[in-house]
């Protein structure tokens, strides 16, 4: 993984954070560099795992989409192993090792409302194992909160309801 992101990389990332649809030509003009430099820098950032391009959604713009934060206290565990297992769950946007009263916090999104959140606690977390306690915080309203659609919902929504013709 890339250890040092230089100033040009930061400018490029900042420009894309502002307008993720900017073309390489537009980015090159904005940063006063060549389009091939933009392409090679972006390719390198993606290859190094420092950057990804993804569509983000406002979860509150979609009826029936529920998000929650879940604080987890672990029993016997290897922290790195558990955070990897949790991050790999289909409804999880992200998982983080934290300081404070929890060991790990995860963000969950589901199109199945409270029953989807219940299944996450009762089924998904049980399959991971090693969790001593959990506390869920359902997100009722958020500002400046854009999320990546979790893997399960991307699969569920791909082609859903589309009628050709």
C-alpha positions in Angstrom: 0.0 0.0 0.0 1.2 3.5 -0.8 2.6 5.1 2.4 3.0 8.7 1.2 0.4 10.6 -0.8 2.0 13.7 -2.3 0.5 17.1 -2.7 -0.6 16.5 -6.3 -2.4 13.3 -5.3 -4.2 15.2 -2.5 -5.2 18.0 -5.0 -6.5 15.3 -7.4 -8.5 13.5 -4.7 -9.9 16.9 -3.5 -11.0 17.8 -7.0 -12.8 14.4 -7.4 -14.3 14.7 -4.0 -15.9 18.0 -5.1 -16.9 16.6 -8.6 -16.7 12.9 -8.9 -17.8 13.1 -12.5 -15.0 15.4 -13.7 -13.2 14.1 -16.8 -9.5 13.5 -16.9 -9.3 16.5 -19.2 -11.1 18.8 -16.8 -9.0 17.6 -13.9 -5.8 18.1 -15.9 -6.9 21.7 -16.7 -7.9 22.4 -13.2 -4.6 21.1 -11.8 -2.4 22.4 -14.6 -1.1 18.9 -15.5 -1.5 16.6 -18.5 -4.4 14.2 -18.9 -2.1 11.2 -19.0 -0.6 12.3 -15.7 -4.1 12.4 -14.2 -4.9 8.9 -15.5 -1.6 7.4 -14.3 -1.9 9.1 -10.8 -5.5 7.8 -10.4 -4.6 4.3 -11.6 -1.7 4.2 -9.1 -3.9 5.5 -6.2 -6.5 2.8 -7.0 -3.9 0.1 -7.3 -2.3 1.1 -4.0 -5.7 0.9 -2.3 -5.6 4.6 -1.4 -8.6 5.7 -3.5 -11.7 4.2 -5.1 -14.4 5.6 -7.3 -18.0 4.9 -6.1 -21.5 6.3 -6.3 -22.8 7.4 -2.9 -26.4 7.8 -1.9 -28.4 9.8 0.6 -30.0 6.9 2.5 -33.0 9.1 3.5 -33.9 9.6 -0.2 -34.9 6.0 -0.5 -38.1 4.8 1.2 -37.5 1.7 3.3 -33.8 2.0 3.5 -32.7 1.9 7.2 -29.2 2.6 8.5 -27.8 2.0 12.0 -24.6 2.1 13.9 -23.8 -0.9 16.0 -21.3 -0.7 18.9 -19.8 -4.1 19.7 -17.9 -5.4 22.7 -15.9 -8.5 22.0 -15.1 -11.5 24.2 -12.2 -13.7 23.2 -10.9 -12.3 20.0 -8.3 -11.2 17.7 -9.3 -7.6 16.9 -8.0 -7.5 13.3 -9.7 -10.8 12.5 -13.1 -9.6 13.9 -13.0 -6.3 12.1 -12.3 -8.1 8.8 -15.1 -10.6 9.4 -17.5 -7.8 10.3 -16.5 -5.6 7.3 -17.2 -8.6 5.0 -20.8 -8.9 6.0 -23.2 -8.1 3.2 -25.2 -5.3 5.0 -22.1 -3.6 6.5 -20.8 -0.3 4.9 -17.8 -0.1 7.2 -16.3 -1.5 10.4 -13.8 0.3 12.6 -11.8 -0.5 15.7 -12.4 2.3 18.1 -11.5 3.6 21.5 -14.0 4.0 24.3 -16.8 1.7 25.5 -16.9 -0.5 22.3 -14.2 -2.5 20.6 -15.7 -2.1 17.1 -18.4 0.0 15.5 -20.1 -0.9 12.3 -22.5 0.9 10.0 -25.3 -1.3 8.7 -27.9 -0.6 5.9 -30.9 -2.7 5.0 -34.0 -2.4 2.8 -35.9 -4.6 5.3 -36.4 -2.1 8.0 -36.4 -3.2 11.6 -36.6 -6.9 10.7 -33.4 -6.5 8.6 -31.7 -4.9 11.6 -33.0 -7.7 13.9 -31.6 -10.3 11.4 -28.3 -8.6 11.5 -28.1 -8.8 15.3 -29.6 -12.2 15.6 -28.2 -14.0 12.6 -25.2 -12.2 11.1 -23.5 -11.3 14.3 -24.1 -14.8 15.7 -22.3 -16.3 12.7 -19.3 -14.1 13.3 -19.2 -15.1 17.0 -17.0 -13.8 19.8 -19.3 -10.9 20.5 -20.1 -10.3 24.1 -22.6 -7.4 23.7 -24.0 -5.1 21.1 -25.8 -1.8 21.1 -27.6 -0.5 18.1 -28.3 3.1 17.2 -30.8 3.5 14.4 -30.1 6.6 12.3 -33.3 8.7 12.3 -31.9 11.8 10.5 -28.5 12.8 9.3 -26.9 15.7 7.5 -23.9 15.5 5.1 -24.1 11.7 5.3 -23.6 9.9 2.1 -23.2 6.2 2.1 -22.0 3.6 -0.3 -24.7 1.0 -1.0 -23.7 -2.2 0.9 -23.0 -5.3 -1.2 -26.3 -6.9 -0.3 -28.3 -3.9 -1.5 -26.2 -3.5 -4.7 -27.0 -7.1 -5.5 -30.7 -6.7 -4.6 -31.1 -3.5 -6.6 -29.2 -4.4 -9.7 -31.8 -4.6 -12.4 -34.6 -4.6 -9.9 -37.9 -3.3 -11.2 -36.4 -2.4 -14.6 -38.6 -3.0 -17.6 -36.9 -3.1 -20.9 -38.6 -1.5 -23.9 
